[in-house]
Amino acid sequence: MKRYSAFAIAKEALRDHTGWDRAWRRATPKKRYDVVIVGAGGHGLATAYYLGKNFGITNVAVLEKGWLGGGNTGRNTTIIRSNYLQDPSAAIYEKSRSLYETMSQDLNYNVMFSPRGVMMLAQTEHEVRGFKRTAHANALQGVVTEFISPARVKQLVPIMNIDGPRYPVLGALWQARAGTARHDAVAWGYARACSDMGMDIIQKCEVTGVQSDGGRVTGVSTTQGNIACDKLGMVVAGHSGALADMAGFRLPIESVALQALVSEPIKPCMDVVVMANTVHGYLSQSDKGEMVIGGGTDGFNSYTQRGSFHHIEETVRALIETFPMISRLKMLRQWGGIVDITGDRSPILSKTPLGGCFINCGWGTGGFKAIPGSGWAMAELMARGRSPLTDAFGLNRFREGRFVDESVAAGVAH
Ligand SMILES: Cc1cc2nc3c(=O)[nH]c(=O)nc-3n(C[C@H](O)[C@H](O)[C@H](O)COP(=O)(O)OP(=O)(O)OC[C@H]3O[C@@H](n4cnc5c(N)ncnc54)[C@H](O)[C@@H]3O)c2cc1C
């Protein structure tokens, strides 16, 4: 793989950019791989990458029914933070956040990680108590967060109205090294690095069945033929239930639409990310100047990748009290993704009832931030059969009642 650098750009500029390679090879499936990963979203690609980088397993195929990064990875609002309440969550999300800090250098691909700070507004007394509790928990977990006053909120985000009649701002949980990254670049960077290690990334290759023998996975049927494998990783977010069905087990999971929208581009006016959980909306400004707005999930299950109109109306209406300037903005685009939500709002990284078959799902509305940490942990789970980062997130927790309850920390889309 040709390294990207200032020198390479200068050299290519002198010869009309004719010397760049494809970022990743176009591959056709082989008959057999050591590991097959289903789903070329961020989590699937990161899993493949760390299988190669950390464990030297490179006879790997990543199968994608559509185009790489075209699922939730390319549809999210890119908020990255790690200030969760429970210890196992803080551990995996903080691992992930710290990997984001060096991802561009690690992948030699600019993922535009911007640690601009994320604040979660407390707009009820209940939230003040909850966020103070989370700040204390984070202090014990070694995650750097603080509870800040309304005056400090106003100082960080001058365009905010902190004295709203319904929901005044009473403070915020602030993580200064949280932020955003460019979602497509995360998928593309991992894909390029995987391809460079000799892995096959096969797009337009839908998995339609899972083959097994004596309780162990032996391969998958796809729209490009049968592919044998020793180990199978299912990393398909909103379609996890369908994949599990093919492998003969059920998941405690629901698939629902979550949507986001962006405004017309405007001059820089806000250089942090704001989440307002009570009014159910969140806001950041993209490098292009668009205000990126996310809301809540639809109240019913679906696979439509669209989301209903009343949710957009509700989200924007709710945010206007805190950000009155939004009322004068034109909205440019809206889109949706299908997120996979568990009862305790925590992910599933687990072995499954089918031998050799592993599942990574349940990141719901908040899995973009987890991509590198999840890939790191899932690779370890698949290579060694166990990872300390995934111990608490097994499927058995639903049978044993050991929930990792993050419904307060993850109750809003982010
Ligand atoms: C509107 C919106 C806003 C969000 N905002 C944030 C945010 O700000 N911060 C945050 O942390 N998270 C956010 N999220 C959540 C985040 O996007 C997801 O948790 C994360 O991207 C999941 O990544 P993934 O790789 O597991 O899934 P995906 O990116 O969805 O990848 C799964 C892939 O599997 C493929 N697939 C499915 N079935 C098959 C099959 N049978 N065969 C082959 N391939 C298959 C799909 O085509 C897809 O490409 C948001 C999500 C949405 C929808």
The ligand as an ORCA input file, in Angstrom:
! r2SCAN-3c Opt
* xyz 0 1
  C     -29.241      8.518     12.309
  C     -28.229      7.834     13.179
  C     -27.449      8.597     14.027
  C     -26.482      7.973     14.836
  N     -25.664      8.766     15.591
  C     -24.649      8.205     16.286
  C     -23.718      9.029     16.960
  O     -23.773     10.266     16.903
  N     -22.726      8.412     17.680
  C     -22.619      7.059     17.774
  O     -21.748      6.580     18.479
  N     -23.498      6.247     17.104
  C     -24.499      6.784     16.360
  N     -25.366      5.990     15.661
  C     -25.244      4.521     15.775
  C     -24.137      3.992     14.861
  O     -24.281      4.504     13.565
  C     -24.176      2.464     14.806
  O     -24.244      1.924     16.105
  C     -22.938      1.910     14.133
  O     -22.655      2.592     12.944
  C     -23.139      0.434     13.846
  O     -22.074      0.004     13.026
  P     -22.079     -1.466     12.454
  O     -20.819     -1.629     11.723
  O     -22.411     -2.418     13.544
  O     -23.350     -1.488     11.499
  P     -23.572     -0.971     10.007
  O     -22.740      0.204      9.697
  O     -25.054     -0.827      9.837
  O     -23.013     -2.168      9.148
  C     -23.676     -3.405      9.044
  C     -23.559     -3.841      7.590
  O     -24.062     -5.152      7.470
  C     -24.604     -5.259      6.184
  N     -25.492     -6.432      6.134
  C     -26.697     -6.606      6.728
  N     -27.216     -7.811      6.443
  C     -26.298     -8.419      5.631
  C     -26.266     -9.687      4.973
  N     -27.275    -10.577      5.090
  N     -25.168     -9.994      4.215
  C     -24.129     -9.117      4.084
  N     -24.135     -7.892      4.668
  C     -25.201     -7.561      5.435
  C     -25.331     -3.949      5.983
  O     -25.553     -3.657      4.613
  C     -24.365     -2.962      6.650
  O     -23.503     -2.328      5.734
  C     -26.350      6.561     14.841
  C     -27.137      5.787     13.993
  C     -28.071      6.415     13.147
  C     -28.900      5.575     12.228
*
